């Protein structure tokens, strides 16, 4: 908990880039290098990236970085079912499930399947298995593979059976990587246009879009503004702020102006960027400059807005009562004991 903000991190990833998971024949090294270079580009003093090449994150290290060294209260461990270069994906489902199993009071499990890798029926069956056996409460999807191989969110034969299976098994939040193509993925295949028909056809499903679909930022925001079941995760934009603050403020400002603060979600993209607390402190102190408010109509970044983004919005989507969770974690809704001591030491008190 940061000050009075309940911090619910929508996007942390248990990466596995060990030699046995890298697909050397299908661009695994190139894809890994591209990811590291992206993180390096948007890293600076106080906001370092971690070169995760050849490594696998242990659950103990994830807990330390997320809950002992930051003010994060709870988090969602997200599978990254991107198989173009990694046999089990960059962040395999099993690795994220293990983090949830180790720390069930703080971690929710977001599963992941892919209808190209798993096949049409295989993806549905695997999704159901992850729900029933591993307790998946959401799913993350990557639609584009190398060389232009892809699938669409609004494909009635390929995608709709997945949304139907999720709903039938109690999962009504699905998430998508949009934009940010790597290697030979085709950027047009990661455009947000296929969200519209799916959002219309499945009004009871919440569609969460990551990265604002960069470079399709205006299009993504326009679509989200018109469909109340589309939500935007600010993943990557918070990470870009230390290097490109005005670009990040424009993106966040457009979201606030057109979509509003109730459908925006916090996500740190840990653990490629391992210093989670630095980004929490950054956003807690972030302000919308007056020239952007006056010149573009962007709303101010008030504490009420930040409170919603930091955790209230995602807690509502996931059906979590914040007061109950705080009492479960800290007693009387407040941090105390060892946690409070660590927080005081971290802030020099």
N, C-alpha and C positions, 0 to 999 in steps of 0.2 A: 504494500500500500504506500503510495507516494502522497504525503500530506493527507488530504481527505479523498484522494482519488483511489478507487478500487481498480487495480491494474489487472486486466484479463488479456493476456497476449494471445492473439488469434493465430499467430504463425511462428512456431519454432520447428526446426527440422533436425531429426536424428540422422545425420549423414553417414554414408558408408562408401568411402572411395578407396577401399583396399583393393589389392591386385586381383583378388578372386571375384570382385564385383564389377570391375572395369571391363567393358567390352572393347578390346583393343582392335578388333576387326571392323567395328562400326563407329569409329570416331570417339571412343571413350576418353582418350587422352586429350584430344582437341576440345571436346566438350567441357572437360574438367578445367582445362587451362582457360577457356573462354569465361567460365564462371568465376574463376579466381581473378582474372583480369578485370572483370566488371566490378567485383568487390573492391579491388585495389584502386580502381578509378574513382570510386566514391568513398574513399577512406582518407582520413587526415589525422592530425595530432589530436589525441584524446578519443578518436573514433577509429581504432585500427581494425583491419580485417584479419582473419586467421587463414593462413595458407593450409587448407585442409587436404591437400593432395596426398593420397596414399594412406589416409587415416580413417578410423571409425570412432565416433563419439561414444564414450561410455555413459551409462545412465547416471553414475555418480558425478561425473564432470558436468553433465547437463543440469543436474539439480543444484550443484554448487553455483554455477554461472547464473542460473535463472532465479533461484530462491534464496541463496545465501549471500550473493554479491549484488543483488538488485532488489528493488521494491515490488517486483512482480508478485501478485497474490496467487493467481492460477494461470494456466496456459493450456493451449491445444497443441499437441504434438501432431504435426501434419506429415502424412505420407507425401512423397513427391514421385508419382508413378510415371516419371519421364525415363523411358527405357532406351532412348536413342543414345547409346554410349555406356549405359550401366545396366547390367543384367537384371538386377532387382530394383532398379531405380536409384536415383541420387539419394533419396531418403526412404528406404524400404519400409513397407507396412509393419513388418515384424519388429524392426528397431523402434518405431514409434509406439507400438503396442507395449513393448517391454518397459518403456519409460512410464507409461500409464500404469502398468502392473506394479512397478516399483513404488510409485507415488500417487496412488489413486485419489487422494484427497486434494491434490493440486493439479493433476494432469488429466485432460480429456484426450481421447484417441480419435483422430481423423484418419479414416482409412483411405485407400486409393486403389483403383482398378483402371484398366485401359482396354477398351473393346477391340483395339487392333492387336495388342500383345496377347491378351487373354482370349480373344475371340468374342463374338456376339453373345452367345449363351454363357461362355465361361466367365465374362465380366459380371454378368448378373448373378451367377452362382457364387462367385468369389465375394462379391459385395455382401450378399446375404450371409455368407460364412463369417465375414469380418464383423458383421453386426451381431450375429448370434454367439459366436465363439470369443470374439475379442472386444466386444462392446463398443464398436464404432458408433459415434453419434453424429458424424458428418463424413463427407468424402471430398477428396481433392482430385481434380482432373487436369491432365495436360493433353491437349488435343492434337498437337503437331509433332510429327516425327521428322527425322532427317529426310531430305530429298522430296519434300512435298506430300508425304503420306500423312493423312489427317482424317478427323471425323468432326461432325457438327453437333452442337448441343440440341438443335431442333430436328435432327434426323429421326423420323418416326420409327424406322426399323432398328436403328443402332442405339440411339440415345434414349428414346422414350421408354423402352423396357427397363432401363436403369432407373429412371426417375420414378416409375411405377413401383419397382421393387423396393426402392428406398422408402417411399411413402407407406407401402404396405407393411413395412417392418419398422415403422416409427421414426424414420430419419427424414426430416424436412429441411435440412440445410446442406446444400452442395456448393462446392467452391471451385473456381477456375483460374488457372494461370492464363492471363490475356496479355498480348504484346510480348516485348522482351524476348525476341527470337534469338537462338544461339546456333552457331554453325550453319548448317544448310537447311534448317527449318525455314519454311516460307512465311514471311511476316503476314501475308494476307490470310493465312490459315489461322492466325491468332487474333484476328479482328473480332470486335464484339457484336457484329450484326446478328449472329445466330441466337443471341440472348432473347431477342424480342418475341419471336413466336413461342419459344419455350416458356417464357414468363407469362405469356397470354394463356397458353394451354395448360399450365400448371400453377394456377394462382395460389395454391396452398403450399408451394415449394418456395423456399428462399434461395436465391441465386446470389452467391457472394463472389465478387470479381476482384482479383488482385492486380496490383501495380497500375490501376486506372487504365489498363489496356495500352500503355505507352508503346508506340507513338499515337495511338488512337484515343487520346485523352478527351478531346472535345466530344467525340462520338460516344465514348463510354459514359461520360457524364450526362449527355443528352438522353441516352437510353435509360439510365438509372433514374433520371428526373421524372420519367413518364411511367415507370413501373414500380409500385411500392414494395414489390417482393424482390427487388434487386438492391443489393447492398454493396458498398465499396470498401475494401480493405486498403489502408494507406501503406501497405507493405512496399518497401523500396523507396518510397518518397520521404519517409522519415530518415532513412539511411542516407539519402542524397543531400539532405539539408545542409550538413556541415560544409559540403563542397559547392553546392549550388543552391543557396538559400532562397534567392528570388524565384527561381524556377519552382522550387518546392512550395513556396508560399502562393504562387499563382495557381498551382494544381490544387492545393488544399482550399484556397479561397474560392475557386470555381465550384468545388464540391459543396462547400458551405452555402454558396449563393443559390445553386441550382437544385441540389439534392437535399440540403439541410443537414443538421447535425445528428439526426436520429438514425441515420443509416450509414454512418461511417465507423470503421473499426480500426482499433490499434493492432499493429503487428510489427514485431522487432526484426524478423528475418534471422533470428539467432539460429545456428551459431556460427555462420560464416562471419558475421559481426558479433564477437563474443561479449563485448562490453555493453551489456543490455542497460545497465544503470545510466550510462552516459546519454543514451537516447531518451530514457524516461525523464531525466533532468532537463534535457533539451526541450522536449515537447511541453513539459510542465511550465517552463518559462517562456515558451514561444508567444510572440505577439504578432498580430496582423498590422503592419505599418499603416500609418494614417494615409499615406499617398496611395496605397493600394485600396484602402477603404473608400477614399474620395474619388479616385480615378477609375476604379473598376466595380465598385459597389460590393466588395467583399465584406462579409460580416466580421466583427471582432472575434478573436479567440478568447472568449470568456472562460472562467473556471467551470461554469455550467456546461459549456460546449466540450471542454476537455474531459470533464467527468463522464459525459456520455461516450465520447470516443475511447477513452482509456479502458472502459469496462462495462458501463451500464448497458450499452447497446447490445454487445455480444452476450452478456449475461441474460438479457431478455430473450434473445433468439434461442439460447440454449436452455431456457427454463430454469435458470439459477437464481435463487433468492439471495441477494448480496448480503443482507444482514445475517441470515442464517449461516451462510458460508463463512463470514468473518468470525462469527462466534465459534464455529466449528474449528477454524484455524487458530484463532488467537484468544478466544474467551472474551465475552462482553464487547465483541466487535472491535477490539483494539489489539495492537501488537504489544507483546510484553515478553519478559524473560530473555532468553538468549537472542531472539530475533530483535528485540528492542535494543539490546546491548550492541549487537552488530551494526544496527542502523546508526546508533549514536556514534560509534567508532568511525563508521564510514563518513559521517558528516562532521567529524571533528568536535563532537559535543562531549 
